[in-house]
Every structure is written in C-alpha cells, then in structure tokens.
Amino acid sequence: MIERADQLVLEYVSKVADAAHGVLRPEQRLDFVRRLRARIEQERRGSDDPVKVRKVIARFGDPAELLRRELRRLAEEGRPVPAPGVRTPPRTPFGPVTRRPAASPPSGVRPRPAGPLPGAGPRASAGGNRAWRSAGPAPPDEFGDSATEVMPAITGDDPPTAAGPPVRPGTGGPAPGAGDPGAGAARPGAGAGRPGAGGPGGRSAPAGGPAGRPWRVPPVAAGHDLARVLRGRRREMLGLALLALAAALIPFPLPYVAIFPVPLLVWALASVVVLSCGGWSYAGRVSAVLAPVVAYAAGGAALGVVRAPDAPGTGLTAFANAYFDVSGTMFVLGTVAGVLWLGYRLVSPPPPPPRRRTPGSAR
C-alpha cells in the first residue's frame, strides 16, 4: 500500500499545480507546489497508510480554495502576480478553446490602464467576452475565513517536486505553455492536456505534462524495506504473529477454556485483528483467516476417509480417529499458507484498480 499512498499525494499535488497554471507566475507556482508537498510530507510523518494520507490531504481542502489562500497571502505581502489583463481559457470538456485576437485600438485613443473593473469579481470579463476569467487575485472579502494556517515558506534549496512544469531540453527553462500564462493561453491546444480539458472518453493528462502523458508514480521496488514495513504496519504484524501462534500451539496438549481449545481462541483473536487491518484487501483478509478452518475441516475429512481403514475401530469410530489424527496438521498447513499470503501482500501490494468515470462527467 506504499505505492497507493504516494499516488494519492502526487494526484493531489498535481491537481493543485493544475489549478495554479495560468494564475500564478511560473516561479510562484513552483514555490507554491514545493511548499505544499513539503507540508503534506510533514503532516504525513512518514506514514504509508492510504486512509491516514487521505485524512491529511482532506485537511488541506479543495485545490481551488487552497489557491485562493495563496493569492491572498501574495497580495498581503505585496508580491507581484500576473496582470489582471492576462486571461486563461476556461476548462471545458469539449476540447481546446481558441483565443480570439484582440482588436487594436483606434489611432489617437489611449488604452485604458489594466486593473480590476468596478464591481468585477474573479470571473469578470474583458472586452465584453464572458468566456474568460481573470487570473489576478480576487478581492480579500471573497476568500472567506481560512480554516487552516498559511503554509510556511520553504527556505531550503530542494529541487521542485514532480508537479512542476516540464523543462525544455538543452535550455534549462520551462517549456512553452508549461508555466508561462501567456504562452499557455496563446496556443490553441494548450488546454487539452489538463484534467478539465476534454478528450476522448473524458480522459486527459494532469497539468505540467504534455497531452496524453499524465503524471506517473515512480516505480516502487518489488521488495520494500522490511524495517519500514515493521515500523509502519504494527497492527498487521500483530495479526500475523497471532495467526502463527495459533498454529504453533496445536502440538501442545493445553487445557480447554470452558469448551474451547486454546489454539481456537488464539485464532479467533487473530481473525479479529486481521479483519480490522487496512493493509490488505477485504477478500485477502477473509481468505487468509478462513484458510486454517477450510484446511482443518475439508482437508482433515479427506485424509480421514483415506486413512480410516488403517485407523483403530470400525466405521464411524475409525473415521473419527483418523480425522483427529490429521486435522491438527491440516490446521497448521492452512495457517502457514494464510500467513505467507498476507506477508507477501504486505510487502508487495497489488496495484490500485483503475478509476471508473461515468460518461459525460468532468472535474
């Protein structure tokens, strides 16, 4: 599940980077994404549990709201942002939007200075065209109260994360249309590579990468560090230890607790712990817990029928004697199989299932 947790973080950072595309300057966008990734890792505290990572991401809120708080912070610090006259095409699920060339003003007429129109909000139009939205910061009264603190500035020189724009080979600078608001708005197909832009079946690539090439989670090695698994999956390791203990107690003639043997009680406790863990799928947990029972019942019965002629007694008595001679061994073998399966899935989890999108849905 380590790969799944990293993918959740990367998807959220990509959404924020896409929301900031064309709204912040390229250097501001890189710094914003880098500080966001550092803050998420700080709140995550090295956890690889997808449930905990989702809760951490949920505390940061919607990417658009997070971007508005960043714009307000930049406005309070007096740092420059893109001019209000810069427009970016709206996100539509029907394909790229071609920007109409602006008509040049008549000779002798001084153009009106750029600035927010009186009473204009974040979606105010320029030149009567309401299909464009302003990339500048909205007035402070439109943000509302913030539920979280503004992220602290990062003073280190760490390289930007994977959510940054692609770099043009040989120049070291961002590729056209990746971080420059003007370049991204002037190209006819620039909006097709973002999640809001439409493509066949509603699929598209996140911002920061070319169209048709979405962000990919770095490949995870097949064998994870065992110490990291032991440190981050304590409940899962406790369940595996209890299952192994239940199998190890089978050969010993322990006294009964009421009418239940001690290995059966340990197995029941192990089943509760394993079923409450989130490190495995539900089908995997149920299969591993029921493997000892199935081996004890079905396997013991099959071997009991085979060995009944050689067992003492006749008829049903011979079958019962043969069954109880081999049923304990079958329970141990079933437990070993369940523990090995859970251990394998703990260090090498299956890839997450692909997302299912309903026709016509758009983010």
Buried (B, 14 or more C-beta within 10 A) or exposed (E): BBBBBBBBBBBBBBBBBBBBBBBBBBEBBBBBBBBBBBBBEEBBEEBBBBEBBEEBBEEBBEBEBBBBBBBBBBBEEEEEBBEBBBBBBBBBBEEBBEBEEEEEEEEEEEEEEEEBEEEBEBEBBBEEEEEBBBBBBBEEEEBEEBEEEEBEEBEEEEEBBBBBBBBEEEEEEBBBBBBBBBBBBBBEEBBBBBBBBBBEEBEBBBBBBEBEEBBEBEEBEEEBEEEEBEEBBEBBBBBBEBBBBBBEBBEEEEEEEEEEBBBBBBBEBBBEBBBEBBBBBEEBBBBBBEBBBBBBBEBBBEBBEEBBEEBEEEEEEBBBBBBEBBBBBBBBBBBBBBBEBBBEBBBBBEEEEEEEEEEEEBE
